[in-house]
Amino acid sequence: MTIQNRIGRKHIFGVLVPDFNSVVEPELADMRIPEVSHQTTRFALDANVLENMASAAERLLPSGVESWIVGLATDPFANGLALLDQGVARLHERTGRPVTTASYAVHEALAHLSSHRIGLVTPFDDSGNQLIRQIYEERGFDVASIFGLNRPGLDQIANATDEETLAAFEEVNERGLDALVQVGTGLPTLHLIEALEEKYDRPVVTSNQASYWHALRSAGIEESVPGAGRLLG
């Protein structure tokens, strides 16, 4: 038995991460459960993003990948979900493996938690937030509030301080919410989830946490992940 197979006895995930993102990989590593392997590669987020992503996946296939986690939330981009659907279709066509995406994983996590009325935190500006609100409302969620950190660029999202992020959650919290939600895979929030859930007494769902939940459950792995909130509890 190879080292790869010993580590990935339960499942081997291929993780596809945008080249600027420094958060997906460490947050998934913090959630990794025994005998699950993460094999990670990166792709350029440019005009050729769909081909970049598919080519990166093909290069990773020899490591034994059984399913994909795409560490990109396309909600703040114009036609973002349509572009994501095209990317998923291309991954299926080129690799034959199932795909978890951050955008759809959050929607499914909220449905799993029976959470309808939500407050949204993002690292984006008002234009991105308007697109995000529209997507969530079209999918049947009641967006009570939304607050963006207005980071100056995608590569600056990870530099947001904990104090800024916590203040954003305070901004969107209000009576009657079913859940607090963080959209965007580049904002470090995993380490804040349990404290936020204790403070506000409601589930907190984040892009990377929801992606891992969806990927694990889709792979038939029902184990909990300590420290990752109610969703993975």
N, C-alpha and C positions, 0 to 999 in steps of 0.2 A: 504493500500500500504506500502511495506517495505521500509526502507531507501535505500536498494540496488536498488529497482525499481525506486524510485524518482531520484536517481543520474544517473542511467543508462537508462532513459526513451527512449533515441534515440538508444543507442546500448551499449552492454557490450563486451569489448575486453578482451580476455585472452592473457596476455603478457608472453612469455616464454623467459627467459634470462639466458645465461650462468652464472655459479656460480661466476666467477671472475669479471664479468662486472658490474661496478658501474655507468655507464653513461646512458644506455638505459632507465632505470626507471625514473630518474629525467628529462631527455630531453622529454620523452613522457608526463610526468606530466606538464611540461611547455607549451606543445602544447594542452593539453586537453581542449576541448570545453564543454560548459555547457550541462548537461544531457547525457554525454557520460562517461561511467565508465571504468576504467582500473583495472583489477584483475591480479596481477602479481605473478609469481612463478619462481623458478630457477631449473636448471638441471646441472649436472656435465658434463663437456666436456672431456670425456675420451673414452676408447675403446667401451663403451656401450652407446654412446651418443644418438643413435636413440631410444633405449628403455628408457633411462633416460628422454628424452624429451616427449615421449608418456605417460609415467607413471606420469610425472609431470602434463601434461595436463589433464589426467583423474582425478587427485586429485582436480583440479581446476574447473571442470565441474559443481559441485553443486552450484557454485556462480552465475550461469546463463549465462556463456560465450556463445556468439553467433558467434564469429569468433576469429581467432588466429593471433597474431603478433609474429613472431619468430625473436628475436633480435640478430641474428647472421649472419654475412657475411662470407660465406664459400669460397669466391673467392680465397684467398691466400693459400688454402689447395689443395694438389694433389687430383684430382677427386672430387673437392669440390662441384660442381653443381650436379654431379651424387649422391653424398651422401645426398645433400639437397633434391633432388627429392625423394629419398627413405624415408627421414624423413617426407616430406609432405604427401606422400602416406600413411605412417603409422598413421599420425595424422588424416587423413581423415577416415581411416579404424576404428580407435579406438574411435573417437569422433564425426564423421559426420559433422564437422564444417569446413568452408572455411579457408584458410591459406594465410597470407601475409608473405613473407620472404624478408629480407633486400636486398639480392643479386638481386633477380628478380625485386623488387620494384624500385631500382635505374635504371635498364635497361628500365623499363616501363615509369618511370618519364622522362628520356631523350627522349624517343620516343614521349611522350606527348608534350614536349617542342620543338620538331623538332630539337633536338641537335645531330649532327653527329660527328663533330670534337671536341674533348674534351682534357682537361688536368686533370690528375688524381693525387690526394694527398692521401697517405696511411700512416699508422703508421708502415708499415712492412719493411723487408729487401729486398735485390735485388732478392732473390729467390722467395719470395712471390709476389713481383711486376711483375716478369716475368709471373707468372701464371695469375695474374690479367690482365695484358696486353693481354695475349692470349685469355682469356675469352671474353674481350670486343671486341677484333678484330674479333673473331669468330662470335660474335653477330652483326657484321656489323658496329661497331663504329671505327672512325679514331682516334687512340690514338696519339696525337701530342707530348705529354710529360707525364712523370710520375716521381713522387718524393716520396720516403719513408722516414719517420722519424727514421726508424731502431730502434724501441723501444726494450729494452732488453728482454721483456717477455710480454705475453698477459696481465698479471696483472699490467704491468707498462705503458700500453698505456694511461690510463686516467691521468697519471702524466705529460704528455707533456704540456708545457706552451703555452699560447696563442701566445707568440712571436715566438716560434718554428713553430706553425701551420700556422701563418700568413706568415712567411718566406717561408714555403713550397708552399703555394698558389702563392706567388710572383715568386718562382722558375719555376712553371709550366705555368704561364700565358704567353701568346704570342698572336700576332696578328692573327685574323682569327678564334679563337676558338668560338664555339657555347655555351659552358658551361664549368664551372669548377666543378669537381666532387671529393668528399671525400668518400673513401671506408673504411668500418670498423665501427662497432657500438660502439666501446669502446673509440673513440677519441672525446672529447667534442668540438663540432663545432656549435651547434645550435645558440648560442649567437653571433656568428661571421658572420652569413650568410648575414644579411642585409648590414653590413659595407663592406663586400667583394663585394656584388652585386653593391653597389654604387661606389666603387673604380674602379672596372673592367668593369662595365656596361654590364654584362652578367649574366645569371642565375647561381646560385650555388646550386648543388644538393648533399645532404649528406645522408648517409645510414639511420639514424634515421628519418630525415625529410621525405625522400622518403617513408619509411615504413609507416609512419603515413598518408601521402597523399594517398597511395595505399589502406590502410585499410579503411580510411574514405570513399573514393570514391566507393570502393567495397561494402560498407555497405549502399550506397545511400545517404551519407551525403556530401553535396556540400558546406558547410560553409568554409569560409576562416579562417586562423589562423594568427593573427597579429604577426609580428616579425619573421615569419618562411620563409621569402623569397618569390620570385615570384611563385614558384611551388604551395604554399598554399595560395597565395594572392587572 
